[in-house]
Amino acid sequence: MEEDFMNRFRFNTKITPDRFALVKLQKKPSKSFQEYARRWRSEATKVQAPLDDSELTKYFIRVEEGIYFEKMRGMMGQKFPKLVNMGDFLEEGIKSGKVQSMTALQATSKAIQSGSISSRKKKKEEVSTVVPYY
């Protein structure tokens, strides 16, 4: 019975990932950026027709979301290890509170938009004179 099962479903074990499969790989919240980058790179080595360095960075940047994408898109010509270093740097900044994640920025933006009209009117009424400081 085991052998019949393996013969029937063996084709599933031989499916090689393609470029589309790489774009679907996302960072899991429980994993560090370093672990995610290792897993992504490991999958990228399995892609048939192998990726050259420029394609590797292009697809890796395309997968990123939020602040990672915003900061890494300017690094398009860089090597993969430099992208991983930037990702680690951003992750450290988010954890320390020095860099806000896109979810936090979106929540702040929504809060500002929902109360922006009334706060603008209050600020205009409260400020009577602005004196520049030189």
N, C-alpha and C positions, 0 to 999 in steps of 0.2 A: 504494500500500500504506500509506503514511504517513497519507494522508487517511482511509482506511478505519479505521485504528487510532484516530485522533482522533475520528472520528464514533462509533465503538463505545464509547469510554471517556470521552467528554467529560463525562458526567454526574458523574464523580468529582471534577471540578474545580469544580463549582458547589455542593458540599455546604457549607452554612453551619454553623458550630459552634453548639451549643446549650449550655444551662447544665450539662448532664451532661458535655459535653466539657471544660468549664472545670475541673470538679472532678477530672478525670483528669490534668490538667497538673501535673507534678511538677518540682521543682528538680533539675537534673542536678548531680552532685557536682563536675564540672569547671567549672561556671559559678558566677559570683558571684550573690549575692542580687539585686543591682541588675539584672544581665542577665536573670535569671529573672523579676523583676517587670515589666520592659519587655516581655518575650515574652508573659507572662500578660495584661498590659493590652492588648497588641496583639490578642490573640485575643479578649479580652472585647469589644472594639469591633466585632467581626464578628458577635457573637451577635444573632440576630433575636428579637424584641422587645428593644430596647436595655435595658441594665441602668441603674437609677438608682444614686445614690451609696451608699445603704444596702445594696442588693443586691450591688453591686460589692465592698464591704468584707466582707459576709457570705460570699460565695463564695470570696473570696481567703483569708479566715481558715479556712474549712472545708477548703481544699486543704492547708494547712500541716500539718506533722507535728512531733512531738516538742516540743522546747523552744520552737520558733517558735509552735506552736499554743497551748501553755501560756501564753506571755506575751502573745500577740496577742488571745486570746479576750476579754480585758477591755477591748479597744479597739474593740468592735463599733460604736460610734457615730462613730468617727473617720473622717477623710477618707483616701483611698488613699495620698497622699504620706506621711502620718504612719505608716502601716503599713510602708511601704517603709523609712522612716528607722529604725523599730524593728527590722526585719529586718536592716538593715545593722549596727545596733548589736549585735544578737545574734551575727551572723556574726563581727564583729570580736572580741567577747568569747570566742567559741568558739576562734577562731584564736589568741588570746593566752593561752588557758587559764583565763581568769577565769570563764567560763561553761562548764559541762560539757554536752556534747550528750547527748541521750537515750540514744544507744547506749552511751556511756561510763557513764552512770548505771545503765543496765540491767545492764551487765557487772559493775559494782561491786556492785550489789544481789544479783546471782546469786552472786558470790564470798562476800559476807557471809552469805547464806542457807545456802550449802553448809557453812560452817564456824561458823555462829552458835552452835550449841548448845555445842560444846566450848569456844569462846572465852568464853561467858558463865560457864561453870563455873569456868574458870581465873581470870577477873576477880573472881568472888566469893571465891575462895580467896585470891587475892593481896591484896585490900584488907581490912584489919582495922579501920581507923578512918577516918572521913571528918570532917574539921574544916572548917567553913565559914569562908571568908575574908571579912571585912567591911572 
